[in-house]
């Protein structure tokens, strides 16, 4: 899908006026108490999982701990996301130090690589040539990408909607691999620091697991833990943009429309908010990346009303329907490959 990119009247001031309304409500102000509680809770969940791992010992019951730690790793990834957007601290140094400890050391995710990739995504969401999140790596995100695909994407793309969740079990490994590969690129800032912390993560992670469990149990534990973590991460990010309009070439509307048209909100209660780290309010997050995540819920009605005023479509849907739309889009994108005989 490609929306019209013709700017409406006064588009240059549309975001400025919305930003003024949001600022007047104090929604861009930091929430130190909230993040103090959240970071403590996530740290306790992480530590508690490994304490349980040590106490249970060499047992197949460790697979329940693997599930618990998959959630803990996912929550740490969400905290790292908020740190990268400076939602927690106002300045860069504490954000980067805490982000690297949480990302690189705790869960083996390169903070420097991910921040660079995610920044480019925010600048041009769902742009076929500019958004790294819709590059045809394994999956194809448009019919044009499907027609141009070769190798593995061409093979998988035919039935990618059915393979999506099984493939998510590999997402954790993909993130590890991408981060490791990035530290060998000279353009990555602080790559030696990132590399050292990644080495430390894998050393303690595999060291602890294989010290407590027999080799077979250890391998199964790692597979279950990393697989569930991948599914959790994919389930957080997949509903946000997949199946929404895509741009290409010189199609680049103004900032507000670029963010709103390509994003989808997912309705839900506090449980959904906490499980998805507030990213179910994807429209508000893309408009105001530094807004603390607990404020996104309060910003949503303001943004929704404003979009109605200026005639910009604002998309929100239920939790399950968001996946239905994303999977339908994947199936449609792969249609040219199924037509090939």
C-alpha positions in Angstrom: 0.0 0.0 0.0 1.2 3.5 -0.8 -0.6 6.5 0.5 -0.8 9.8 -1.2 2.3 11.9 -0.4 0.7 15.2 -1.5 1.0 17.5 1.6 -2.1 19.0 3.0 -2.4 22.6 3.8 -0.1 23.9 6.6 1.7 20.6 6.9 4.8 22.4 8.1 3.0 23.6 11.2 0.9 20.5 11.8 3.5 18.7 14.0 4.4 22.0 15.8 0.9 22.5 16.9 0.5 19.0 18.1 3.8 19.2 19.9 2.6 22.3 21.7 -0.5 20.6 22.9 1.5 17.6 24.2 4.1 19.8 25.9 1.4 21.9 27.6 0.1 18.7 29.2 3.6 17.9 30.6 3.8 14.5 28.7 7.4 15.0 27.6 8.6 15.4 31.2 10.8 12.7 32.7 9.3 10.0 35.1 12.2 9.2 37.4 10.0 7.4 40.0 8.4 5.2 37.4 11.7 4.2 35.8 13.2 3.7 39.2 10.5 1.1 40.0 10.6 -0.4 36.5 14.3 -0.8 36.3 14.4 -2.3 39.8 11.5 -4.7 39.0 13.2 -5.9 35.7 16.6 -6.3 37.5 14.9 -8.4 40.2 13.1 -10.5 37.6 16.5 -11.1 35.8 18.3 -11.9 39.0 15.5 -14.0 40.3 15.5 -16.1 37.2 19.2 -17.0 37.6 18.8 -17.6 41.3 16.0 -20.1 40.5 18.3 -21.6 37.9 21.0 -22.2 40.4 18.7 -23.6 43.1 16.9 -26.0 40.7 20.2 -27.5 39.4 20.5 -30.2 36.9 16.8 -30.8 36.1 14.4 -30.7 33.2 12.3 -28.2 35.3 14.9 -25.7 34.1 12.8 -25.3 31.0 10.3 -23.3 33.1 13.2 -21.1 34.1 14.0 -20.7 30.4 10.6 -19.3 29.8 10.9 -16.9 32.8 14.3 -15.7 31.6 12.9 -15.2 28.0 10.4 -12.7 29.5 13.2 -11.1 31.6 15.4 -10.8 28.5 12.5 -9.2 26.6 11.9 -6.7 29.3 15.6 -5.8 29.4 15.4 -5.2 25.7 12.5 -2.9 26.2 14.4 -1.0 28.9 17.3 -0.7 26.6 15.0 0.7 23.9 13.8 3.4 26.3 17.3 4.2 27.3 18.3 4.6 23.7 15.5 7.1 23.2 16.6 9.0 26.3 13.3 8.4 28.0 15.0 7.6 31.3 17.9 10.1 31.5 18.1 13.5 29.9 21.8 13.2 28.9 23.6 10.7 26.7 26.4 9.4 29.0 24.2 7.7 31.6 21.8 6.5 28.9 24.7 4.8 27.0 26.4 3.4 30.0 23.1 1.8 31.3 22.1 0.8 27.8 25.3 -1.1 27.2 25.2 -2.8 30.6 21.6 -3.9 30.0 21.9 -4.7 26.2 25.4 -6.0 25.7 26.3 -7.5 29.0 22.9 -8.7 30.3 21.3 -10.1 27.1 24.0 -10.1 24.4 22.4 -7.4 22.2 24.8 -4.8 20.8 23.4 -1.5 22.0 25.5 0.5 19.6 24.4 -1.5 16.5 20.8 -1.6 17.6 20.7 2.2 18.3 22.1 3.0 14.9 19.6 0.7 13.2 16.6 1.9 15.2 17.5 5.5 14.6 17.4 5.0 10.8 14.0 3.2 11.2 12.5 6.1 13.1 13.7 8.6 10.5 12.0 6.7 7.6 9.6 4.1 8.9 8.4 1.6 6.2 10.5 3.2 3.5 11.6 0.3 1.2 15.1 1.8 0.6 15.7 3.7 3.8 14.2 1.7 6.7 16.5 -1.2 7.7 13.5 -3.0 9.3 11.9 -3.6 5.9 15.1 -4.8 4.1 14.4 -8.1 2.3 16.8 -10.0 4.5 14.9 -13.3 4.9 11.3 -12.0 4.6 10.0 -9.8 1.8 7.8 -6.9 2.7 6.3 -5.9 -0.6 5.5 -7.4 -4.0 8.3 -5.5 -5.6 10.8 -7.0 -3.1 9.3 -10.4 -3.8 9.8 -10.1 -7.6 13.5 -9.0 -7.0 14.3 -11.6 -4.4 16.9 -14.3 -4.8 18.0 -17.2 -2.7 16.6 -17.7 0.8 14.1 -14.8 0.7 12.7 -16.1 -2.6 12.3 -19.6 -1.1 10.8 -18.5 2.2 8.7 -15.6 0.8 6.2 -17.9 -0.9 4.8 -19.0 2.5 6.3 -16.5 4.8 3.0 -15.7 6.6 2.8 -19.3 7.8 6.5 -19.5 8.6 6.6 -16.2 10.5 6.2 -17.4 14.1 8.5 -20.4 13.6 11.1 -18.1 12.2 10.8 -15.8 15.2 12.4 -18.6 17.3 15.6 -17.6 15.5 15.2 -13.9 16.1 17.3 -14.0 19.3 20.2 -15.6 17.4 19.8 -13.2 14.5 20.1 -10.2 16.9 23.3 -11.8 18.5 24.8 -12.4 15.1 24.0 -8.9 13.8 25.5 -7.3 16.8 28.7 -9.4 16.6 29.0 -8.7 12.9 28.6 -5.0 13.5 31.6 -4.8 15.9 33.8 -5.7 13.0 32.7 -2.6 11.0 34.9 0.3 11.7 32.1 2.9 11.4 30.4 1.6 14.6 31.1 3.9 17.5 32.7 2.3 20.6 32.9 -1.0 18.8 35.7 -2.3 21.0 33.6 -1.6 24.1 30.6 -3.3 22.5 32.7 -6.3 21.5 34.2 -6.7 25.0 30.8 -6.6 26.7 29.4 -9.1 24.2 32.3 -11.5 24.8 31.6 -11.1 28.6 27.9 -11.9 28.1 28.5 -15.1 26.1 31.2 -16.2 28.5 29.0 -15.9 31.6 25.8 -17.1 29.9 27.2 -20.3 28.4 29.6 -20.8 31.4 26.7 -20.8 33.9 24.4 -22.9 31.8 26.9 -25.6 31.0 28.3 -25.6 34.5 24.9 -26.4 36.1 23.3 -28.6 33.4 24.5 -31.7 31.5 25.4 -31.0 27.9 22.0 -32.3 26.5 19.9 -30.3 29.1 22.1 -27.2 28.5 21.6 -27.3 24.8 17.8 -27.8 25.2 17.7 -25.0 27.8 19.5 -22.6 25.5 17.3 -23.5 22.5 14.1 -23.0 24.5 15.3 -19.8 26.1 16.6 -18.1 23.0 13.6 -19.4 20.9 11.0 -18.0 23.3 12.9 -14.7 23.7 12.9 -14.4 19.9 9.1 -15.0 19.7 8.5 -12.5 22.5 10.6 -9.8 20.8 9.0 -10.4 17.4 5.5 -10.3 19.0 6.3 -6.9 20.4 7.6 -5.3 17.2 5.6 -7.1 14.5 2.2 -5.5 15.0 3.6 -1.9 14.9 4.3 -1.3 11.2 3.8 -4.6 9.2 0.8 -4.3 6.9 0.8 -0.5 7.1 1.5 1.8 4.1 5.0 1.6 2.6 7.0 4.3 0.8 9.7 4.1 -1.8 11.9 6.3 -3.9 11.2 10.0 -3.3 7.9 9.4 -1.5 8.6 11.1 1.8 5.7 13.1 3.3 6.1 15.5 6.2 7.2 14.2 9.6 3.8 13.9 11.2 2.3 12.0 8.2 5.4 9.9 7.8 5.1 8.6 11.3 1.3 8.3 11.7 0.5 6.7 8.3 3.0 3.9 8.7 2.3 3.1 12.4 -0.5 1.1 14.1 -1.6 1.2 17.7 -2.7 -1.9 19.5 -5.5 -1.5 22.0 -5.2 -3.3 25.4 -5.2 -2.8 29.1 -2.3 -2.5 31.5 -1.2 -6.0 30.9 -0.7 -5.4 27.2 1.0 -2.0 28.0 3.5 -3.7 30.3 4.0 -6.7 28.1 4.7 -4.6 25.0 6.6 -1.9 27.0 4.2 0.8 25.8 5.1 0.2 22.2 1.5 -0.7 21.5 1.1 3.1 21.4 3.4 3.1 18.3 2.0 6.2 16.7 2.7 8.4 19.8 6.1 6.8 20.3 7.1 7.6 16.7 5.9 11.2 17.0 7.6 11.7 20.3 10.4 9.1 20.7 11.7 10.6 24.0 8.3 10.6 25.7 8.5 8.3 28.7 6.5 5.1 27.9 3.9 5.5 30.7 2.9 8.8 29.2 2.1 7.3 25.8 -1.3 6.1 27.0 -2.3 9.6 28.0 -1.0 11.1 24.8 -3.0 8.8 22.6 -6.4 10.5 22.9 -4.8 13.9 22.2 -3.0 12.6 19.0 -6.1 10.7 17.9 -8.3 13.8 18.2 -5.7 16.0 16.5 -5.3 13.6 13.5 -9.1 13.7 13.1 -9.0 17.5 13.0 -6.4 17.6 10.2 -7.7 14.6 8.3 -4.8 12.2 8.8 -5.8 8.5 9.2 -5.1 7.2 12.7 -5.0 3.4 12.9 -5.6 1.3 16.0 -6.8 -2.2 16.4 -7.1 -5.1 18.8 -4.2 -7.3 19.8 -5.1 -10.3 17.8 -6.3 -8.3 14.8 -3.0 -6.6 14.6 -1.3 -9.9 13.9 -4.0 -10.8 11.4 -3.3 -7.7 9.5 0.5 -8.2 9.6 0.3 -11.8 8.5 -2.2 -10.9 5.7 0.3 -8.3 4.5 3.1 -10.9 4.5 1.0 -13.3 2.5 0.0 -10.7 0.0 3.7 -9.5 -0.4 4.7 -13.1 -1.3 2.0 -13.5 -3.9 4.3 -13.0 -6.9 6.5 -15.9 -5.8 3.5 -18.3 -5.5 2.5 -17.3 -9.1 5.9 -18.5 -10.5 5.7 -21.9 -12.0 
